[in-house]
Amino acid sequence: MTPFHLAFPVSDIEATRKFFTEVIGCKVGRFTEKWIDFDFFGHQISAHLKPDEVAQTKTNEVDGDKVPVRHFGAILKWEEWHELSDRLTKQGIEFIIEPHVRFKGEVGEQATMFFLDPSGNALEFKSFQDMSQVFAH
């Protein structure tokens, strides 16, 4: 696997640190007062303090859900996705789209859930029982 890098704006570095470490379970990499890197399931994401760039995202209809167009996340193993879903539910995370399976019985059937970080960035975590379906059409 080749890791990817994603940089995104946040309005509060400390709230972002707490959310990504305590809620999501990421480890912190390098950081300053203005940015912080996280190990996001083997990938590097960098939160940059830029409150004026944090904006509400528009949605697009996908299988009956209003999916935030601007979002990022990870594809987890089936068991990991369910463990994260259960942990988030117990922590009282407010979901934009509740954990569920979309495209049931179709190509690309997947478990998915959406929620916001403290700056309003939309996150999606998904899983496929059959990982060969990730790019199937």
Short mmCIF file of the C-alpha atoms (twelve columns), coordinates in Angstrom:
data_MODEL
# 
_entry.id   MODEL 
# 
loop_
_atom_site.group_PDB 
_atom_site.id 
_atom_site.type_symbol 
_atom_site.label_atom_id 
_atom_site.label_alt_id 
_atom_site.label_comp_id 
_atom_site.label_asym_id 
_atom_site.label_seq_id 
_atom_site.Cartn_x 
_atom_site.Cartn_y 
_atom_site.Cartn_z 
_atom_site.pdbx_PDB_model_num 
ATOM 1   C CA . MET A 1   0.000   0.000  0.000   1 
ATOM 2   C CA . THR A 2   1.246   3.465  -0.858  1 
ATOM 3   C CA . PRO A 3   0.066   5.991  1.739   1 
ATOM 4   C CA . PHE A 4   -1.680  9.141  0.571   1 
ATOM 5   C CA . HIS A 5   -1.435  12.637 2.068   1 
ATOM 6   C CA . LEU A 6   -4.390  14.973 2.610   1 
ATOM 7   C CA . ALA A 7   -4.332  18.487 4.071   1 
ATOM 8   C CA . PHE A 8   -7.557  20.074 5.322   1 
ATOM 9   C CA . PRO A 9   -8.611  23.241 7.181   1 
ATOM 10  C CA . VAL A 10  -9.688  23.310 10.819  1 
ATOM 11  C CA . SER A 11  -10.859 26.027 13.193  1 
ATOM 12  C CA . ASP A 12  -9.274  24.680 16.412  1 
ATOM 13  C CA . ILE A 13  -6.059  22.623 16.588  1 
ATOM 14  C CA . GLU A 14  -6.609  21.294 20.132  1 
ATOM 15  C CA . ALA A 15  -10.223 20.211 19.459  1 
ATOM 16  C CA . THR A 16  -8.975  18.542 16.267  1 
ATOM 17  C CA . ARG A 17  -6.178  16.743 18.144  1 
ATOM 18  C CA . LYS A 18  -8.606  15.475 20.769  1 
ATOM 19  C CA . PHE A 19  -11.172 14.330 18.193  1 
ATOM 20  C CA . PHE A 20  -8.753  12.479 15.920  1 
ATOM 21  C CA . THR A 21  -6.850  10.826 18.786  1 
ATOM 22  C CA . GLU A 22  -9.633  10.079 21.295  1 
ATOM 23  C CA . VAL A 23  -12.601 9.523  18.981  1 
ATOM 24  C CA . ILE A 24  -11.040 8.118  15.799  1 
ATOM 25  C CA . GLY A 25  -7.952  6.564  17.420  1 
ATOM 26  C CA . CYS A 26  -5.226  8.224  15.304  1 
ATOM 27  C CA . LYS A 27  -1.669  8.792  16.463  1 
ATOM 28  C CA . VAL A 28  -0.155  12.291 16.272  1 
ATOM 29  C CA . GLY A 29  2.864   12.933 14.059  1 
ATOM 30  C CA . ARG A 30  4.629   16.259 13.706  1 
ATOM 31  C CA . PHE A 31  2.839   19.426 14.769  1 
ATOM 32  C CA . THR A 32  3.117   23.146 15.459  1 
ATOM 33  C CA . GLU A 33  0.607   25.703 16.726  1 
ATOM 34  C CA . LYS A 34  -0.772  26.002 13.187  1 
ATOM 35  C CA . TRP A 35  -0.882  22.399 11.909  1 
ATOM 36  C CA . ILE A 36  -0.891  18.806 13.096  1 
ATOM 37  C CA . ASP A 37  -0.249  15.522 11.278  1 
ATOM 38  C CA . PHE A 38  -2.103  12.302 12.063  1 
ATOM 39  C CA . ASP A 39  -1.507  8.670  11.186  1 
ATOM 40  C CA . PHE A 40  -4.923  8.061  9.639   1 
ATOM 41  C CA . PHE A 41  -5.088  4.289  9.123   1 
ATOM 42  C CA . GLY A 42  -1.589  4.304  7.616   1 
ATOM 43  C CA . HIS A 43  -2.068  7.537  5.674   1 
ATOM 44  C CA . GLN A 44  -0.887  11.041 6.563   1 
ATOM 45  C CA . ILE A 45  -3.505  13.709 7.061   1 
ATOM 46  C CA . SER A 46  -2.566  17.252 8.057   1 
ATOM 47  C CA . ALA A 47  -4.989  19.574 9.805   1 
ATOM 48  C CA . HIS A 48  -4.099  23.227 9.166   1 
ATOM 49  C CA . LEU A 49  -5.469  26.014 11.331  1 
ATOM 50  C CA . LYS A 50  -7.382  28.087 8.786   1 
ATOM 51  C CA . PRO A 51  -10.831 28.940 10.210  1 
ATOM 52  C CA . ASP A 52  -11.746 31.135 7.229   1 
ATOM 53  C CA . GLU A 53  -11.465 28.086 4.922   1 
ATOM 54  C CA . VAL A 54  -13.781 25.850 6.938   1 
ATOM 55  C CA . ALA A 55  -17.122 25.827 5.135   1 
ATOM 56  C CA . GLN A 56  -20.389 23.921 5.097   1 
ATOM 57  C CA . THR A 57  -20.316 21.437 2.260   1 
ATOM 58  C CA . LYS A 58  -23.079 20.848 -0.253  1 
ATOM 59  C CA . THR A 59  -24.725 17.442 -0.561  1 
ATOM 60  C CA . ASN A 60  -25.425 15.042 -3.393  1 
ATOM 61  C CA . GLU A 61  -27.986 12.219 -3.388  1 
ATOM 62  C CA . VAL A 62  -26.436 8.730  -3.232  1 
ATOM 63  C CA . ASP A 63  -28.723 5.708  -2.767  1 
ATOM 64  C CA . GLY A 64  -31.289 7.845  -0.936  1 
ATOM 65  C CA . ASP A 65  -28.781 9.626  1.352   1 
ATOM 66  C CA . LYS A 66  -27.695 13.276 1.220   1 
ATOM 67  C CA . VAL A 67  -23.945 12.721 1.060   1 
ATOM 68  C CA . PRO A 68  -21.649 15.681 1.758   1 
ATOM 69  C CA . VAL A 69  -19.763 16.298 -1.495  1 
ATOM 70  C CA . ARG A 70  -16.560 17.380 0.258   1 
ATOM 71  C CA . HIS A 71  -15.551 14.557 2.570   1 
ATOM 72  C CA . PHE A 72  -12.761 12.099 3.273   1 
ATOM 73  C CA . GLY A 73  -12.332 8.914  5.259   1 
ATOM 74  C CA . ALA A 74  -11.050 5.379  5.133   1 
ATOM 75  C CA . ILE A 75  -12.137 1.992  3.875   1 
ATOM 76  C CA . LEU A 76  -11.863 -0.392 6.809   1 
ATOM 77  C CA . LYS A 77  -12.043 -4.156 7.142   1 
ATOM 78  C CA . TRP A 78  -15.611 -5.315 7.860   1 
ATOM 79  C CA . GLU A 79  -14.937 -6.084 11.544  1 
ATOM 80  C CA . GLU A 80  -12.987 -2.816 12.069  1 
ATOM 81  C CA . TRP A 81  -15.846 -0.800 10.564  1 
ATOM 82  C CA . HIS A 82  -18.348 -2.385 12.959  1 
ATOM 83  C CA . GLU A 83  -16.019 -1.833 15.938  1 
ATOM 84  C CA . LEU A 84  -15.631 1.858  15.005  1 
ATOM 85  C CA . SER A 85  -19.371 2.224  14.418  1 
ATOM 86  C CA . ASP A 86  -20.132 0.727  17.844  1 
ATOM 87  C CA . ARG A 87  -17.477 2.888  19.555  1 
ATOM 88  C CA . LEU A 88  -18.765 6.088  17.909  1 
ATOM 89  C CA . THR A 89  -22.358 5.244  18.824  1 
ATOM 90  C CA . LYS A 90  -21.360 4.635  22.476  1 
ATOM 91  C CA . GLN A 91  -19.476 7.964  22.489  1 
ATOM 92  C CA . GLY A 92  -22.637 9.733  21.336  1 
ATOM 93  C CA . ILE A 93  -21.281 10.924 17.983  1 
ATOM 94  C CA . GLU A 94  -23.979 12.673 15.965  1 
ATOM 95  C CA . PHE A 95  -24.089 11.010 12.565  1 
ATOM 96  C CA . ILE A 96  -24.944 12.921 9.384   1 
ATOM 97  C CA . ILE A 97  -25.732 9.524  7.869   1 
ATOM 98  C CA . GLU A 98  -26.279 6.716  10.364  1 
ATOM 99  C CA . PRO A 99  -24.223 3.530  9.980   1 
ATOM 100 C CA . HIS A 100 -25.938 1.268  7.458   1 
ATOM 101 C CA . VAL A 101 -25.393 -0.867 4.348   1 
ATOM 102 C CA . ARG A 102 -26.024 0.831  1.005   1 
ATOM 103 C CA . PHE A 103 -26.455 -0.704 -2.460  1 
ATOM 104 C CA . LYS A 104 -27.776 -3.884 -0.811  1 
ATOM 105 C CA . GLY A 105 -27.559 -6.831 -3.183  1 
ATOM 106 C CA . GLU A 106 -25.898 -4.681 -5.878  1 
ATOM 107 C CA . VAL A 107 -22.369 -4.274 -7.175  1 
ATOM 108 C CA . GLY A 108 -20.496 -2.167 -4.644  1 
ATOM 109 C CA . GLU A 109 -22.591 -3.133 -1.598  1 
ATOM 110 C CA . GLN A 110 -20.938 -1.380 1.339   1 
ATOM 111 C CA . ALA A 111 -21.324 -0.386 4.960   1 
ATOM 112 C CA . THR A 112 -21.052 3.374  5.397   1 
ATOM 113 C CA . MET A 113 -21.407 6.157  7.963   1 
ATOM 114 C CA . PHE A 114 -20.814 9.907  7.937   1 
ATOM 115 C CA . PHE A 115 -20.152 12.382 10.747  1 
ATOM 116 C CA . LEU A 116 -18.386 15.722 11.274  1 
ATOM 117 C CA . ASP A 117 -15.136 16.621 12.982  1 
ATOM 118 C CA . PRO A 118 -15.166 19.637 15.364  1 
ATOM 119 C CA . SER A 119 -14.538 22.018 12.426  1 
ATOM 120 C CA . GLY A 120 -17.420 20.644 10.364  1 
ATOM 121 C CA . ASN A 121 -15.313 18.544 7.981   1 
ATOM 122 C CA . ALA A 122 -17.335 15.543 6.836   1 
ATOM 123 C CA . LEU A 123 -15.816 12.098 7.355   1 
ATOM 124 C CA . GLU A 124 -16.990 8.854  5.773   1 
ATOM 125 C CA . PHE A 125 -15.926 5.420  6.877   1 
ATOM 126 C CA . LYS A 126 -16.942 2.514  4.720   1 
ATOM 127 C CA . SER A 127 -16.339 -1.205 4.373   1 
ATOM 128 C CA . PHE A 128 -16.912 -3.965 1.864   1 
ATOM 129 C CA . GLN A 129 -17.389 -7.606 2.784   1 
ATOM 130 C CA . ASP A 130 -15.837 -8.309 -0.621  1 
ATOM 131 C CA . MET A 131 -12.910 -5.895 -1.096  1 
ATOM 132 C CA . SER A 132 -12.900 -6.676 -4.850  1 
ATOM 133 C CA . GLN A 133 -16.061 -4.534 -4.960  1 
ATOM 134 C CA . VAL A 134 -14.239 -1.295 -4.035  1 
ATOM 135 C CA . PHE A 135 -13.764 -0.301 -7.695  1 
ATOM 136 C CA . ALA A 136 -16.414 -2.546 -9.263  1 
ATOM 137 C CA . HIS A 137 -19.045 -1.008 -11.561 1 
# 
